[in-house]
């Protein structure tokens, strides 16, 4: 199956931020990653890429934690 990022290009900054937050990038659906990238392109232009992806990855890690 074609991954969405094979068509649009992978965001290594996002995948690195996910790894730093403790989430393996393969466990996050491609649609979620694509949504994060799209939101960043629309609203996150005023911030550094690494910082905004780190914030998104931290939020995703918090929301996906089973013990919350």
Protein Blocks (a to p, Z undefined) as FASTA:
>chain_A
ZZfklmnopafklmmmmmmnopafklpcfklmmmmmmmmmmmmmmpcfklmmmmmmmmmm
mmmpmkZZ
